[in-house]
Amino acid sequence: MRQGKFFRLTVSVSGAGIVTSVPAGIRCPSTCSASFPQNTQVTLKESPDANNSFASWSGACSGSGACSLMLNSADSVTANFSGSGSGARVYVSGAMNNSGSQVYAFNAASNGQLTSVSGSPFSAAVGLQAGTSQFLFGTDHTNIFSFAVASDGSISQVSTINAEQYNNPANCGGGPDYLFLDRSGSTLYDLDLYSDCANNGYQSFGLNTMTGALTYLSLTSDVSPVFESALTFTGDNTFAFSASCYHYYQEIYGFARNSGGTLTLVTNLGQGASLPLAPGGNPYCPWLASADNANHLAISLTPMNGSTFQPSGPPVLGAFTVDDSGTPTTTNTSDNMPQVATTIVNDLRMSPDGKFLAVGGTGLQVFNFNGADPITQLTGLLITDTIDQLRWDANDNLYAIGNASGTLHIFNVSAAGAVQTQGSPYAVTSPQSLVVVPQS
């Protein structure tokens, strides 16, 4: 029997709120696209967060009434929420003389201004790297520790799991690092260093949302020295990507997220990425990826001298589209990809609404992200401190830490540019890692 056509509906959220679909399939901003059979009547329902209201639809629907459409082609809709928005919680881990970490905890208002949590800084066995509104996670490169977040933002350790024991063999000497969650917050992942004593892989752990305990699920069957960073998940939580240039080899690699949360490689290691050419016909070296809330990726690309394999100019930013098989491609060229003023890229982060892209390195800069279209510059260098890590909250507040400068910078970003919030930068002793989560 011939299978009927399916069409993809993609939803974007501007502001603080949730959009769900009938028939089920979309719950954005965690799952923002789904494929439905041709001629399916899809109805979208909006639910604003506390202190917000629904403003309007744009795209395939308009106005503030019900959004219902018959799918006869791929389509997209944006839900626009307005209001003061829900706040966030911000945790910065600093070194504490080889005896664990000193965790600075803040409550952030919708404009990004911080209030210190009572009892902060807290002592923790490890620095914090990832989290949800309920639990935070850190690692000592052998174990992964879970911390519960109390109603006032304070933290306490509640669980530990030895992740190194699942290496093959267990005594390889590597272990978990670069902790990250999928978009649903139900699965925790790590980049497991030297998982087979030579290469890196990705471990996955199921999260008990009542206790914070982690259950080991699997280590990816594919391991490689090419795997060098955390992964970023596409808007529908189907695929996860990163990019590297290990030994100057161009690699954009992607995994499919299986129904149980485990990962399966879907790109071909060693085949080379589909990249534009740099000026003069030279190659680009890709590094890091960040996904919007649909099926697009931003990747930094450094032009290389094809003979010496040394950088021949500042990095540029490319926009890629991921197809249904997990293959990323781009129509961007060296003529329309914007240069990065930071000269190096330490971190690359997309805002939750998919509108903005922040780049941290020898400074901090923000760009407009335009889906598959070329990325465009929003700001010049906002600061010249070296920035090591970036995070966003749902109100387009951008948080940035610099290890050397001992600072936490906060900018509120809009289409008009970026404005540093009152009180920023905040002094933090030896900041090592940064986690920003919603207030529950």
C-alpha positions as CSV (number, residue, x, y, z in Angstrom):
1,M,0.0,0.0,0.0
2,R,1.3,3.4,-1.0
3,Q,2.1,5.6,2.1
4,G,0.5,9.0,2.1
5,K,2.4,12.3,2.3
6,F,3.4,13.8,5.6
7,F,4.2,17.5,6.2
8,R,6.1,19.2,9.0
9,L,4.6,21.9,11.1
10,T,7.2,24.0,13.0
11,V,6.3,26.3,16.0
12,S,8.4,29.1,17.5
13,V,7.7,30.7,20.8
14,S,8.5,34.4,21.4
15,G,8.4,35.2,25.1
16,A,7.5,33.0,28.0
17,G,4.8,30.3,27.3
18,I,4.0,26.9,25.9
19,V,2.3,25.8,22.7
20,T,0.7,22.3,22.3
21,S,-1.0,20.7,19.4
22,V,-4.1,18.6,18.7
23,P,-3.3,16.0,17.4
24,A,-0.5,15.6,19.8
25,G,3.1,16.0,18.6
26,I,4.1,19.5,19.5
27,R,4.9,20.9,22.9
28,C,7.1,23.9,22.4
29,P,9.6,25.1,23.5
30,S,10.7,21.4,24.3
31,T,9.3,19.8,21.1
32,C,8.7,22.5,18.4
33,S,8.0,20.6,15.2
34,A,6.2,17.4,14.1
35,S,5.1,15.7,10.9
36,F,1.4,15.1,10.3
37,P,-0.4,13.3,7.4
38,Q,-1.6,15.5,4.5
39,N,-5.0,17.1,5.1
40,T,-4.7,16.9,8.9
41,Q,-6.5,19.7,10.8
42,V,-3.9,20.8,13.4
43,T,-5.0,23.1,16.3
44,L,-2.5,24.9,18.4
45,K,-3.2,25.9,22.0
46,E,-1.2,28.6,23.8
47,S,-0.5,28.7,27.6
48,P,1.4,31.7,28.9
49,D,3.7,31.4,31.8
50,A,3.0,33.2,35.1
51,N,3.1,37.0,34.7
52,N,2.7,36.7,31.0
53,S,-0.2,36.9,28.5
54,F,-0.7,35.6,25.0
55,A,-0.4,38.5,22.5
56,S,-0.8,37.0,18.9
57,W,0.0,34.4,16.3
58,S,2.2,35.1,13.3
59,G,3.2,33.1,10.3
60,A,0.5,30.6,9.1
61,C,-1.9,32.0,11.8
62,S,-2.5,35.6,12.7
63,G,-4.4,37.6,15.4
64,S,-5.1,36.4,18.9
65,G,-7.9,33.9,18.3
66,A,-7.7,30.2,17.8
67,C,-5.0,28.8,15.5
68,S,-6.2,25.9,13.4
69,L,-4.8,25.0,10.0
70,M,-5.1,22.2,7.4
71,L,-1.7,20.8,6.5
72,N,-1.1,20.5,2.8
73,S,2.5,21.7,2.9
74,A,5.2,22.3,5.4
75,D,4.3,25.4,7.5
76,S,5.4,27.4,10.5
77,V,3.7,29.4,13.2
78,T,5.0,31.7,15.9
79,A,3.3,32.3,19.2
80,N,4.0,35.7,20.7
81,F,3.7,36.1,24.5
82,S,4.1,39.3,26.4
83,G,4.6,40.3,30.0
84,S,7.3,40.4,32.7
85,G,8.0,36.7,32.3
86,S,9.1,34.2,34.8
87,G,12.5,34.7,36.4
88,A,15.5,32.3,36.4
89,R,18.0,30.9,38.8
90,V,21.7,31.3,38.2
91,Y,24.4,29.2,39.6
92,V,28.1,29.9,39.2
93,S,30.7,27.4,40.4
94,G,34.1,28.7,41.6
95,A,37.2,26.8,42.6
96,M,37.7,26.2,46.3
97,N,41.3,25.1,46.9
98,N,41.0,21.6,45.7
99,S,38.2,20.8,48.2
100,G,35.3,21.1,45.9
101,S,33.4,24.1,44.6
102,Q,32.0,27.3,46.0
103,V,28.6,27.7,44.3
104,Y,27.2,31.2,44.0
105,A,23.4,31.1,43.7
106,F,21.2,33.9,42.5
107,N,17.5,34.5,41.8
108,A,17.2,36.5,38.5
109,A,14.3,38.8,37.8
110,S,12.8,39.0,34.4
111,N,15.1,41.8,33.5
112,G,18.2,39.8,34.5
113,Q,19.0,41.6,37.8
114,L,20.3,39.3,40.4
115,T,19.5,38.8,44.1
116,S,21.8,36.5,46.1
117,V,20.1,33.3,47.5
118,S,20.2,33.2,51.3
119,G,23.2,31.1,52.3
120,S,25.1,31.6,49.1
121,P,27.9,30.7,48.3
122,F,27.2,27.0,49.0
123,S,29.9,24.3,49.3
124,A,29.6,21.5,46.8
125,A,31.7,18.4,46.1
126,V,31.9,19.5,42.4
127,G,31.2,22.3,40.1
128,L,27.7,22.5,38.6
129,Q,27.4,22.0,34.8
130,A,23.7,21.3,33.9
131,G,20.3,21.5,35.5
132,T,16.5,21.7,35.5
133,S,14.3,23.8,37.7
134,Q,14.4,20.9,40.2
135,F,17.9,19.4,40.0
136,L,21.5,20.4,39.2
137,F,24.3,18.2,38.1
138,G,28.1,18.2,38.4
139,T,31.0,15.7,38.1
140,D,34.5,15.0,39.4
141,H,35.3,13.1,36.2
142,T,34.5,9.8,38.0
143,N,31.1,10.3,39.6
144,I,28.0,12.4,38.6
145,F,26.4,14.2,41.6
146,S,22.8,15.4,41.7
147,F,21.7,18.4,43.8
148,A,18.1,19.3,44.7
149,V,17.0,22.9,44.2
150,A,14.8,24.1,47.1
151,S,12.0,26.6,46.7
152,D,14.3,29.5,47.7
153,G,17.0,28.4,45.3
154,S,19.3,26.8,47.8
155,I,20.9,23.5,46.9
156,S,21.7,20.2,48.6
157,Q,23.3,17.0,47.3
158,V,20.8,14.1,47.0
159,S,22.4,11.4,44.8
160,T,25.6,10.2,43.2
161,I,26.4,7.6,40.5
162,N,29.8,6.3,39.5
163,A,29.8,6.9,35.7
164,E,33.4,5.8,35.1
165,Q,32.5,2.2,35.9
166,Y,30.6,1.9,32.6
167,N,33.8,2.6,30.5
168,N,35.2,-0.4,28.6
169,P,37.3,-1.3,30.4
170,A,36.3,0.6,33.6
171,N,39.9,1.6,34.5
172,C,40.7,3.6,31.4
173,G,41.5,6.7,33.4
174,G,39.0,9.0,31.7
175,G,35.5,9.8,32.8
176,P,32.5,12.0,32.5
177,D,32.7,15.7,31.6
178,Y,30.6,18.3,29.7
179,L,27.3,17.4,31.2
180,F,24.2,18.4,29.3
181,L,20.4,17.6,29.1
182,D,18.1,17.0,26.2
183,R,15.2,19.5,25.6
184,S,12.8,17.5,27.7
185,G,15.1,17.5,30.7
186,S,14.4,13.8,31.2
187,T,17.8,12.5,30.1
188,L,21.3,13.6,31.2
189,Y,24.3,13.1,29.0
190,D,28.0,13.5,29.3
191,L,31.0,13.5,27.0
192,D,32.8,10.5,28.4
193,L,36.6,11.0,27.9
194,Y,38.7,8.0,26.9
195,S,35.7,5.7,27.2
196,D,37.6,2.9,25.5
197,C,41.0,4.1,26.8
198,A,41.6,5.9,23.4
199,N,38.5,7.6,22.2
200,N,35.5,9.6,23.6
201,G,31.9,8.7,23.6
202,Y,28.6,10.0,25.0
203,Q,26.9,8.4,28.0
204,S,23.2,8.8,28.7
205,F,21.4,8.6,32.1
206,G,17.7,8.5,32.9
207,L,16.6,11.1,35.5
208,N,14.2,10.3,38.3
209,T,12.3,13.6,38.5
210,M,11.1,12.9,42.0
211,T,14.5,12.1,43.6
212,G,17.2,13.4,41.2
213,A,18.7,9.9,41.0
214,L,20.4,8.9,37.7
215,T,20.1,5.5,36.0
216,Y,22.8,4.5,33.5
217,L,21.3,3.9,30.0
218,S,24.1,3.4,27.6
219,L,27.4,4.5,26.1
220,T,27.3,5.3,22.4
221,S,28.5,2.4,20.3
222,D,30.5,4.9,18.2
223,V,33.5,6.5,20.0
224,S,36.0,8.9,18.5
225,P,38.6,11.6,19.4
226,V,36.5,13.8,17.1
227,F,33.9,14.0,19.9
228,E,35.2,17.0,21.9
229,S,32.2,19.0,23.3
230,A,28.6,18.8,24.5
231,L,25.8,18.2,22.0
232,T,22.9,20.6,21.1
233,F,19.5,19.2,20.4
234,T,17.2,20.2,17.5
235,G,13.9,21.8,18.3
236,D,11.9,18.6,18.1
237,N,14.5,16.8,20.3
238,T,15.1,14.3,17.5
239,F,18.8,14.9,16.7
240,A,21.8,16.2,18.6
241,F,24.9,17.8,17.0
242,S,28.3,19.3,17.5
243,A,31.3,20.1,15.3
244,S,35.1,19.8,15.6
245,C,38.2,20.0,13.5
246,Y,40.3,17.3,15.2
247,H,43.7,17.1,13.3
248,Y,42.3,19.7,11.0
249,Y,39.6,17.3,9.7
250,Q,36.2,18.9,9.0
251,E,33.5,17.1,11.0
252,I,29.9,18.0,11.8
253,Y,28.6,15.0,13.7
254,G,25.1,14.2,14.7
255,F,23.2,11.6,16.7
256,A,19.6,10.5,16.7
257,R,17.9,10.6,20.1
258,N,16.1,7.3,20.5
259,S,12.7,6.9,22.3
260,G,14.4,5.9,25.6
261,G,16.9,8.7,25.5
262,T,19.9,6.9,24.2
263,L,21.9,8.2,21.2
264,T,22.8,6.6,17.8
265,L,25.2,8.1,15.4
266,V,23.5,9.1,12.1
267,T,26.4,11.0,10.4
268,N,29.4,9.4,8.8
269,L,32.6,10.0,10.7
270,G,35.5,10.5,8.4
271,Q,33.4,11.5,5.4
272,G,33.7,15.2,5.9
273,A,31.1,17.8,6.4
274,S,29.1,19.6,3.6
275,L,30.8,23.0,4.0
276,P,31.2,26.1,1.8
277,L,34.7,27.0,0.8
278,A,36.6,29.8,2.4
279,P,38.0,32.6,0.3
280,G,40.7,31.4,-2.1
281,G,39.1,28.0,-2.2
282,N,40.5,27.1,1.2
283,P,38.7,24.9,3.8
284,Y,36.9,26.0,6.9
285,C,37.4,24.3,10.3
286,P,34.1,23.9,12.1
287,W,33.9,24.2,15.9
288,L,30.8,23.8,18.2
289,A,27.1,24.0,17.2
290,S,24.0,25.5,18.7
291,A,20.4,24.7,17.6
292,D,17.4,26.9,17.4
293,N,13.9,25.7,18.4
294,A,13.3,24.3,14.9
295,N,15.7,22.3,12.7
296,H,18.6,24.8,12.2
297,L,22.1,24.9,13.6
298,A,24.7,27.7,14.0
299,I,28.3,26.6,13.6
300,S,31.5,28.6,13.8
301,L,33.8,28.1,10.9
302,T,37.5,29.2,10.9
303,P,39.1,29.7,7.5
304,M,42.3,27.7,7.2
305,N,45.3,27.9,4.9
306,G,45.0,24.8,2.7
307,S,48.8,24.3,2.7
308,T,49.8,25.1,6.3
309,F,46.5,24.2,8.0
310,Q,46.8,27.3,10.1
311,P,44.0,29.9,10.6
312,S,44.0,32.4,7.8
313,G,41.3,34.8,9.2
314,P,38.7,35.3,12.0
315,P,35.9,32.7,12.4
316,V,32.6,33.2,10.6
317,L,29.2,31.9,11.5
318,G,27.2,29.5,9.3
319,A,23.5,28.5,9.4
320,F,22.7,24.9,8.6
321,T,19.4,23.1,8.2
322,V,18.9,19.5,9.4
323,D,16.8,17.3,7.2
324,D,14.6,14.4,8.4
325,S,17.5,11.9,8.1
326,G,19.8,14.1,10.3
327,T,21.9,15.5,7.6
328,P,22.9,19.2,8.0
329,T,23.4,21.3,4.9
330,T,23.8,25.0,4.2
331,T,23.3,27.5,1.4
332,N,25.5,30.1,3.1
333,T,28.7,31.2,1.4
334,S,31.9,33.0,2.4
335,D,30.3,36.1,1.0
336,N,27.4,36.3,3.4
337,M,28.6,34.6,6.6
338,P,29.4,37.2,9.2
339,Q,32.8,37.4,10.8
340,V,33.2,37.0,14.6
341,A,35.0,39.9,16.3
342,T,36.1,37.7,19.2
343,T,38.8,36.1,17.0
344,I,38.4,32.8,18.9
345,V,35.2,31.0,19.9
346,N,35.0,29.4,23.4
347,D,31.3,29.1,23.5
348,L,28.3,29.5,21.1
349,R,24.8,29.7,22.5
350,M,21.3,30.2,20.9
351,S,18.6,32.0,22.8
352,P,15.6,29.8,23.7
353,D,13.4,31.7,21.3
354,G,15.9,31.1,18.4
355,K,16.2,34.8,17.6
356,F,19.7,35.5,18.9
357,L,23.1,33.8,18.9
358,A,25.8,34.7,21.4
359,V,29.5,34.1,20.8
360,G,32.1,34.2,23.6
361,G,35.8,34.1,23.2
362,T,38.2,37.1,23.4
363,G,35.1,39.2,24.1
364,L,31.4,38.8,23.7
365,Q,29.2,39.5,20.7
366,V,25.5,38.8,19.7
367,F,24.1,38.1,16.3
368,N,20.6,37.7,14.8
369,F,19.8,34.1,13.9
370,N,17.6,33.9,10.9
371,G,16.9,30.1,10.4
372,A,18.4,28.8,7.2
373,D,19.2,32.4,6.0
374,P,22.6,33.9,6.7
375,I,23.2,35.1,10.3
376,T,23.5,38.8,10.7
377,Q,25.4,41.0,13.2
378,L,23.3,42.5,16.0
379,T,26.1,44.0,18.1
380,G,29.8,44.6,18.0
381,L,32.0,43.5,20.9
382,L,30.1,44.2,24.1
383,I,33.1,43.6,26.3
384,T,36.7,42.6,25.8
385,D,37.1,40.3,28.8
386,T,37.8,36.7,27.7
387,I,34.5,34.8,28.0
388,D,34.5,31.1,28.7
389,Q,30.8,30.1,29.1
390,L,27.5,31.5,28.0
391,R,23.9,30.8,29.0
392,W,20.4,32.4,28.3
393,D,17.2,32.6,30.2
394,A,13.7,32.6,28.7
395,N,13.5,36.4,28.8
396,D,16.5,36.9,26.4
397,N,18.9,37.7,29.2
398,L,22.4,36.6,28.4
399,Y,24.8,35.4,31.1
400,A,28.6,35.2,30.5
401,I,31.5,34.2,32.8
402,G,35.2,34.8,32.4
403,N,37.5,32.6,34.4
404,A,40.5,35.0,34.2
405,S,38.5,38.2,35.0
406,G,36.4,36.6,37.8
407,T,33.2,38.2,36.5
408,L,29.6,37.4,35.6
409,H,28.2,39.7,32.9
410,I,24.5,40.0,32.2
411,F,23.0,41.6,29.1
412,N,19.3,42.0,28.1
413,V,19.1,41.4,24.4
414,S,16.4,42.6,22.0
415,A,16.1,43.5,18.3
416,A,17.5,46.9,19.3
417,G,20.7,45.5,20.7
418,A,22.1,44.4,24.1
419,V,22.1,46.5,27.3
420,Q,24.1,45.4,30.4
421,T,21.7,45.0,33.3
422,Q,22.0,47.0,36.5
423,G,24.6,45.5,38.8
424,S,26.5,43.8,36.1
425,P,29.3,42.7,36.1
426,Y,29.1,40.7,39.3
427,A,32.4,39.6,41.0
428,V,32.8,35.8,41.4
429,T,35.9,34.1,42.7
430,S,37.5,31.9,40.0
431,P,34.3,31.1,38.1
432,Q,34.5,27.7,36.4
433,S,31.0,26.8,35.2
434,L,27.6,28.4,34.8
435,V,24.1,27.0,35.0
436,V,20.9,29.0,34.3
437,V,17.5,27.3,35.0
438,P,13.9,28.4,35.2
439,Q,12.4,29.1,38.6
440,S,9.9,26.4,39.3
